[in-house]
Amino acid sequence: MELGLVQTQRQTLSPQMIQNMEVLQMPAQELLEHVQAVLQENPVLELQEHYDPPEAGDDLRRRLEWLEAADPQNGPYHRQDWEGGDPLEGRAAAQDGRETLYAHLLAQLDGLALDGETAACARALAASLDRNGWLEEGLSTLARELGCPPETAERALAAVQSLDPAGVGARSLSECLLLQLARSRPEDRLAQRIAQSHLDELAKGRYGAIARALGAGQEQVRRACGVIRSLEPRPGRAFAAGWEGPVYITPDVVVTRAAGRLEAQPNERFFPALSVSPYYARLLRESGDAQVRDYLGGKLRQAQWLIQAVDQRRATLMACVGCLLEAQEEFFRLGPGHLKPLTMAQAARRMGVHESTVSRAVNGKYLQCAMGTYPLSFFFSRRLGAEEGGGAACADRARALIKELIAQEDKGRPLSDEKLCRLMARQGCALSRRTVAKYRDELGIPAASGRRAEL
């Protein structure tokens, strides 16, 4: 047995490096919760008061006004943000202030002249409706569970179905539509017959088949189908859901356009700046107690590491967004359908970092622009069509092109998936037929047979 020395190199991650990676990967809300937890137990770390000079306020107002005008989805958040207070307070109050479907039905049931057993059963049925206002569970099953006779359950259901909104308490789509037609157009027998027996043909646009089956003119059938399409298949969705609250997304970065140029800014108005407490820093320098110095020294290092990790997270995130602005400029100027193929490995090479760094920076982060709020991962997609000829399109462009071609097709002779393949290849997006069919299904567009409108 021989003894010898072998020299090797091994990378060891320091606690500070581990913390930097963890902070980089945290979404905005998780990072805020982490900072608040550290603030509770570290007296050396404190919040730094924000001060926006007048010119900075003018610049921010200009950016927010531009976003309000260009993005109605997010406009209310920006207005509340500028006016002060909780930027989500107005929206939450509006959501919480809406009446639930059950409360709406209960108020109406109290005004009906029902006997005690029927009224109790009707209230139980109203509580059993799903969020769309439908009664999914069988009436006989519910009657057994409630311990009431079937005829009482039938009377109770009839009472619920007589309430507002029309269609509530339906047990199927057909019944929901028929309940609405019975109130709004009781004389339209043709629409009622279609809603009762020909919804599949209506969904496929087969007006000729409906006309032949019912012995009616095709123009009459088209008008009746138009009436049915104007109805509400889910009458309960206009009401608040009593069991869940709204979910909000805080964007990490806001992209605006100023003087024809795209600019990105970190969204720091929802996140407090951090600093080291001058009082405890002075106490550390002046204290002669070794235990105090050891305690404050450890807390000072923890505070400095966290501040450095947050700053590094911000710098890495903005570098990643800068890379996206350069690579996806067409999207930010023209909107969906103009994304270019971009992988995290390509972005990492442009930034001069490892691919895992980009992955951590993108994880759970959101970007807000004129088109709306998107996860950063949305802007990364692989190149499609390499095996079919090297088309330079990505999934976003492929879906947009499919929608565009189908919107322009002859509805009497809709495009098959094979024909879509050929047309897309001519426009530089060469995909297999199976891939085209997959994207068409993701868009909720039926196959050619389901899009054919009979003349």
C-alpha positions in Angstrom: 0.0 0.0 0.0 1.5 3.3 -1.1 0.7 6.7 0.3 0.8 9.7 -2.0 -0.5 13.3 -2.6 -2.9 14.0 -5.3 -3.7 17.7 -6.2 -7.3 18.3 -7.3 -9.6 21.2 -7.9 -13.1 21.3 -6.6 -15.6 24.2 -6.6 -17.3 24.8 -3.3 -20.3 27.1 -3.1 -20.1 29.7 -0.3 -23.2 30.6 1.7 -23.2 33.9 -0.1 -23.2 32.3 -3.6 -26.0 30.0 -2.6 -28.1 33.0 -1.3 -27.4 34.9 -4.5 -28.8 31.9 -6.6 -31.8 31.5 -4.3 -32.7 35.2 -4.5 -32.2 35.3 -8.2 -34.8 32.5 -8.6 -37.4 34.1 -6.4 -40.5 35.6 -8.0 -41.4 39.2 -6.8 -43.9 38.2 -4.2 -41.7 35.4 -2.7 -38.7 37.8 -2.6 -40.8 40.4 -0.8 -42.0 37.8 1.8 -38.3 36.7 2.3 -37.1 40.3 2.9 -40.0 40.9 5.3 -39.0 37.8 7.3 -35.4 38.9 7.5 -36.4 42.4 8.6 -38.3 40.8 11.5 -35.2 39.2 12.9 -32.3 41.4 11.7 -32.2 44.8 13.3 -29.3 45.9 11.2 -31.4 45.7 8.0 -33.9 48.5 7.4 -36.1 49.9 4.8 -34.8 52.9 2.8 -37.2 55.7 2.2 -37.9 56.4 -1.4 -37.5 59.9 -2.8 -38.5 60.7 -6.3 -37.3 64.1 -7.6 -39.9 66.1 -9.6 -38.3 65.3 -12.9 -38.4 61.6 -12.1 -42.1 61.9 -11.2 -42.8 63.6 -14.5 -41.0 60.8 -16.3 -42.9 58.1 -14.4 -46.3 59.9 -15.0 -45.5 60.0 -18.8 -44.7 56.3 -18.9 -47.8 55.3 -16.9 -50.1 57.5 -19.0 -48.7 55.8 -22.1 -49.3 52.4 -20.7 -52.8 53.3 -19.6 -53.7 54.4 -23.1 -52.1 51.4 -24.8 -53.1 48.7 -22.3 -56.6 48.9 -21.0 -56.1 45.6 -19.1 -53.6 47.1 -16.8 -54.6 50.8 -16.8 -56.5 50.7 -13.5 -53.5 49.4 -11.7 -51.3 52.2 -12.9 -53.8 54.9 -12.1 -54.2 53.6 -8.5 -50.4 53.3 -8.2 -49.9 56.9 -9.1 -52.7 58.2 -7.0 -51.3 56.4 -3.9 -52.5 53.6 -1.6 -52.6 50.0 -2.4 -52.6 49.6 -6.2 -54.8 46.5 -6.0 -57.2 47.9 -3.4 -59.8 49.2 -5.9 -59.8 46.0 -7.9 -60.1 43.8 -4.9 -63.0 45.8 -3.5 -64.8 45.5 -6.8 -64.3 41.8 -6.8 -65.3 41.4 -3.1 -68.3 43.7 -3.6 -69.9 41.6 -6.3 -72.8 39.4 -5.2 -72.5 35.7 -5.3 -74.9 33.6 -7.3 -76.2 31.8 -4.2 -76.9 35.1 -2.4 -78.7 36.4 -5.5 -80.9 33.3 -5.8 -81.6 33.2 -2.0 -83.0 36.7 -2.1 -85.4 35.8 -4.8 -86.4 32.5 -3.2 -87.4 34.4 0.0 -90.0 36.3 -2.1 -91.7 33.2 -3.5 -94.8 31.6 -2.0 -93.3 28.1 -1.4 -94.2 25.6 1.3 -91.6 25.0 3.9 -90.3 21.7 2.5 -90.1 22.9 -1.0 -88.4 26.2 0.1 -85.8 24.2 2.0 -85.1 21.9 -0.9 -84.9 24.9 -3.3 -82.3 26.6 -1.1 -80.3 23.3 -1.0 -80.4 23.1 -4.8 -79.3 26.7 -5.1 -76.3 25.9 -2.9 -75.5 22.9 -5.1 -75.1 24.8 -8.4 -71.6 25.1 -9.9 -70.0 28.4 -10.7 -71.6 28.4 -14.1 -75.1 28.1 -12.6 -75.7 24.5 -13.6 -76.9 21.6 -11.5 -74.4 18.9 -12.4 -75.4 16.3 -9.8 -78.5 14.3 -10.6 -81.8 15.5 -9.1 -82.8 12.1 -7.8 -79.4 11.8 -6.0 -79.8 15.2 -4.4 -83.4 14.3 -3.3 -82.1 11.2 -1.6 -79.4 13.1 0.2 -81.8 15.8 1.3 -84.4 13.2 2.3 -87.2 14.8 0.3 -89.7 13.1 -2.1 -88.8 13.3 -5.8 -91.9 15.4 -6.5 -90.8 18.0 -4.0 -87.4 18.1 -5.6 -89.0 18.6 -9.0 -91.1 21.6 -7.6 -88.0 23.0 -6.0 -86.0 22.8 -9.2 -88.8 24.4 -11.2 -88.7 27.3 -8.6 -84.9 27.7 -9.0 -85.2 27.6 -12.8 -87.8 30.4 -12.7 -85.3 32.8 -11.0 -83.0 35.3 -12.5 -80.6 34.9 -14.4 -82.5 32.9 -17.0 -81.0 29.5 -17.6 -79.9 29.0 -14.0 -80.5 25.5 -12.5 -80.1 23.8 -15.9 -78.8 20.3 -16.1 -77.5 20.5 -19.6 -76.6 23.0 -22.2 -79.7 22.2 -24.1 -81.9 22.8 -21.1 -80.0 26.1 -20.3 -80.7 27.5 -23.7 -84.3 26.3 -23.7 -85.0 28.0 -20.4 -83.7 31.3 -21.8 -85.7 30.9 -25.1 -88.8 30.2 -23.1 -88.5 33.7 -21.5 -87.0 35.8 -24.2 -88.6 34.3 -27.4 -91.4 31.9 -26.4 -92.8 32.1 -30.0 -89.6 31.1 -31.7 -90.4 27.3 -32.1 -87.6 26.8 -34.6 -84.9 28.1 -32.3 -86.3 25.9 -29.5 -86.2 22.8 -31.7 -82.6 23.5 -32.7 -81.6 24.0 -29.1 -83.3 20.8 -28.1 -82.0 18.4 -30.8 -79.4 20.0 -33.1 -76.7 21.7 -31.1 -74.0 19.5 -32.5 -74.9 20.5 -36.1 -75.1 24.2 -35.0 -71.6 24.0 -33.5 -70.2 22.7 -36.8 -72.1 25.3 -38.9 -74.1 22.6 -40.7 -77.1 24.8 -41.4 -78.1 22.8 -44.4 -78.4 19.6 -42.4 -80.5 21.3 -39.8 -82.8 22.8 -42.4 -83.4 19.4 -44.1 -84.0 17.7 -40.7 -86.6 20.3 -39.6 -88.1 21.1 -43.0 -87.2 24.8 -42.7 -85.5 27.3 -45.0 -81.8 27.7 -44.6 -82.1 31.4 -44.1 -84.6 30.8 -41.3 -82.2 28.3 -39.7 -79.4 30.8 -39.9 -81.4 33.4 -38.1 -82.6 31.0 -35.4 -79.0 29.8 -34.9 -77.9 33.5 -34.5 -80.5 33.8 -31.7 -79.1 30.8 -29.9 -75.6 32.0 -30.3 -76.5 35.2 -28.6 -77.7 33.4 -25.4 -75.5 32.9 -22.3 -74.5 29.2 -21.9 -73.1 29.9 -18.4 -75.5 32.2 -16.6 -73.7 32.0 -13.3 -70.3 33.4 -14.4 -71.4 37.0 -14.1 -71.4 36.6 -10.3 -68.6 36.4 -7.8 -67.3 33.0 -6.8 -67.9 32.7 -3.1 -65.1 30.2 -2.4 -62.0 31.8 -4.0 -60.5 35.3 -4.4 -58.8 37.0 -7.3 -55.1 36.3 -8.1 -52.9 39.2 -9.0 -49.6 39.3 -10.7 -47.0 41.9 -9.9 -44.7 42.5 -13.0 -41.0 42.6 -12.2 -40.2 44.8 -15.3 -42.2 47.4 -17.1 -41.4 48.0 -20.8 -42.5 51.4 -22.3 -41.8 53.3 -25.5 -40.4 56.8 -25.3 -39.4 58.8 -28.4 -39.8 55.7 -30.6 -37.4 53.8 -28.4 -38.2 50.8 -26.1 -37.1 51.2 -22.5 -37.3 48.7 -19.6 -37.4 49.7 -16.0 -37.6 47.5 -12.9 -40.9 47.7 -11.1 -39.6 48.8 -7.8 -42.6 50.8 -6.6 -44.0 47.6 -5.0 -40.6 46.6 -3.5 -38.8 48.6 -0.7 -35.2 49.5 -1.1 -32.9 48.1 1.6 -30.0 49.6 3.5 -27.9 49.1 6.6 -29.1 50.9 9.8 -26.6 53.7 10.6 -27.4 53.4 14.3 -26.4 49.7 14.5 -23.4 50.3 12.2 -22.2 53.0 14.6 -22.9 50.8 17.6 -20.8 48.0 16.1 -17.9 50.4 15.6 -18.1 52.0 19.1 -19.2 49.0 21.3 -16.6 47.6 23.6 -18.7 44.5 24.4 -17.4 41.4 22.5 -20.7 39.6 22.5 -22.5 42.7 21.1 -19.8 43.1 18.4 -20.1 39.4 17.4 -23.9 39.6 17.3 -24.0 42.8 15.3 -21.1 41.6 13.0 -23.1 38.5 12.0 -26.2 40.5 11.4 -24.3 43.1 9.4 -22.9 40.4 7.1 -26.3 38.9 6.7 -27.8 42.3 5.7 -24.9 43.1 3.3 -25.2 39.8 1.6 -29.0 40.2 1.2 -28.6 43.7 -0.2 -25.9 42.5 -2.6 -28.1 39.5 -3.7 -31.1 41.8 -4.4 -28.9 44.2 -6.4 -27.4 41.3 -8.4 -30.9 39.9 -9.0 -32.0 43.3 -10.4 -28.9 43.6 -12.6 -29.2 40.1 -14.0 -32.9 40.5 -14.6 -32.5 43.8 -16.4 -29.7 42.3 -18.5 -32.0 39.4 -19.5 -34.8 41.8 -20.4 -32.4 44.0 -22.4 -31.5 40.9 -24.4 -35.2 40.2 -25.0 -35.8 43.8 -26.1 -33.1 43.4 -28.7 -34.1 39.9 -29.9 -37.9 40.4 -29.8 -38.2 44.0 -30.8 -40.8 43.2 -33.4 -43.1 41.7 -30.8 -42.9 44.7 -28.6 -43.7 47.0 -31.5 -46.2 44.9 -33.5 -47.7 42.5 -30.9 -48.4 38.7 -30.8 -47.5 36.7 -33.8 -44.1 38.4 -34.2 -42.0 36.4 -31.7 -38.7 35.1 -33.1 -37.0 31.9 -32.1 -34.8 32.4 -29.1 -33.5 29.9 -26.6 -32.1 30.5 -23.1 -28.7 29.2 -24.3 -28.6 31.9 -27.0 -29.6 34.5 -24.5 -26.9 33.3 -22.1 -24.2 33.6 -24.8 -25.3 37.1 -25.5 -25.2 38.0 -21.8 -22.0 36.2 -21.1 -23.4 34.0 -18.4 -24.3 30.4 -17.9 -27.7 29.1 -19.2 -28.7 28.2 -15.7 -28.4 31.8 -14.7 -30.9 32.8 -17.4 -33.2 30.0 -16.3 -33.2 31.3 -12.7 -33.6 34.9 -13.7 -36.7 34.0 -15.9 -38.3 31.7 -13.3 -41.6 33.1 -12.1 -40.9 36.6 -13.4 -43.3 38.7 -15.3 -43.0 41.6 -17.8 -45.6 44.2 -18.5 -45.8 46.0 -21.9 -48.4 47.6 -24.1 -49.8 44.2 -25.1 -50.3 43.0 -21.5 -48.4 41.1 -18.8 -46.4 38.1 -19.9 -44.2 35.6 -18.1 -40.6 36.0 -19.2 -40.5 32.4 -20.3 -43.1 33.4 -23.0 -40.4 35.1 -25.0 -38.2 32.0 -25.3 -39.1 29.4 -27.9 -37.2 27.0 -30.1 -36.9 27.3 -33.8 -39.6 25.3 -35.6 -39.3 23.5 -38.9 -35.7 22.6 -38.9 -36.5 19.1 -40.0 -38.8 20.3 -42.7 -36.5 22.8 -44.3 -35.2 25.2 -41.7 -38.1 27.6 -41.3 -37.3 30.5 -39.1 -40.6 30.6 -37.2 -41.5 29.9 -33.6 -44.6 28.5 -32.1 -46.1 32.0 -31.6 -45.7 32.9 -35.2 -47.0 29.5 -36.3 -50.2 29.8 -34.3 -50.8 33.4 -35.6 -50.3 32.2 -39.2 -52.7 29.4 -38.7 -55.4 31.8 -37.4 -54.7 34.2 -40.2 -55.0 31.6 -43.0 -58.2 30.0 -41.5 -59.8 33.5 -41.1 -59.2 34.1 -44.8 -60.3 30.7 -46.1 -63.4 29.9 -48.1 -65.9 28.6 -45.5 -67.6 26.5 -48.1 -64.2 24.7 -48.8 -62.1 25.1 -45.6 -58.4 24.4 -45.7 -57.3 20.9 -44.6 -54.2 20.6 -42.3 -52.2 19.4 -45.3 -53.2 22.5 -47.3 -52.3 24.7 -44.3 -48.9 23.0 -44.2 -48.2 24.0 -47.8 -49.4 27.5 -47.4 -47.4 28.0 -44.3 -44.3 26.6 -45.9 -44.6 29.3 -48.7 -44.5 31.9 -46.0 -41.3 30.5 -44.4 -43.0 28.4 -41.7 -42.4 24.8 -42.7 -44.1 22.4 -40.3 -45.3 18.8 -40.4 -49.0 18.2 -40.8 -49.1 16.7 -37.3 -47.6 19.9 -35.8 -50.1 22.1 -37.6 -53.0 19.9 -36.3 -51.6 20.2 -32.7 -51.4 24.0 -32.9 -54.9 24.2 -34.5 -56.3 22.2 -31.6 -54.5 24.4 -29.0 -56.2 27.4 -30.6 -59.6 25.7 -30.2 -60.2 25.6 -34.0 -62.0 22.5 -35.3 -60.7 20.5 -38.3 -61.8 21.3 -41.8 -64.9 19.2 -41.6 -66.1 21.1 -38.5 -65.5 24.5 -40.1 -67.4 23.8 -43.3 -70.5 25.9 -43.7 -73.1 24.3 -45.9 -74.6 26.6 -48.6 
